[in-house]
Amino acid sequence: MGRSTYLIFTLTVCSLGACAPEGPTAFITQNIAPDQTCVVSPDAMGSLIQPSGSYDIAPGKKGACKNPYRVNLLVNSNLRANPSEALGRPDPNTLQLMRAKVTLMLLNGSIINFNGDGDNSRPNPFLTKTANSLPSSSGTMPSTGIATVEVIPASYAEKLDSDAVLGGNIEAEIQIFGTTVGDVDIDLAPFKYTIEICKGCMTMCVSKLVDVTREDVVGDRCDDDSGNDGRVCFDPDC
């Protein structure tokens, strides 16, 4: 195929919506904490930006506090709008986030071994689902959306209870994969996030609450994510 023929072919394919622009089409900038009503918004600023994480691996007496660790990543898309009324084609550059690859590491870069016997073995890195749809950018600023990713499944928590990890930090490398409506695969650059691992630091026994209720304790807002980033988990069985 000659250069001129190749150029015509490329322009034709792109005009039909199968091409994404070159360069950093989509990228992750930060983790966003839920607000007091458990809502995570891409417009959150200031105190809702979570520069690093903390995770309580204590399961509670009967597993009441055995929750995973999640992040809510702010994804930015530079994909430009490219609809075609003449062809009756919707915008092909709407970005659909599909899945993420997570690698859990020590701070020295070594990958943490979660191997065990039989069903106790856990892969690392591993794939997990995420889902959101980001509209294309129509101006000079990227469009934004939140990708919630389960970075540490609850079944991994007990394997972090070791001298090499407990009381220290680990690093999660998160790479998100998406596809445009025009069927172009978009692989975002890996995003690294530091998480402090503790045991019992965000767990509170219900029986030890004196003259206060759950609602009185600052940070107890999202039960599904209690034990994450300062949000207290109340154990009813102690």
Secondary structure, 3 states (H helix, E strand, C coil): CCHHHHHHHHHHHHHCCCCCCCCCCEEEEEEECCCCCCCCCCCCCHHHEECCEEEECCCCCCCCCCCCEEEEEEEEECCECCCECCCCECCCCCEEEEEEEEEEEECCCCECCCCCCHHHCCCCCEEEEEEEEECCECCCCCEEEEEEEEEECHHHHHHHCCCCCCCCEEEEEEEEEEEECCCCEEECCCEEEEEEEECCCCEEEHHHCCCCCHHHCCCCCCHHHCCECCCCEEECCC
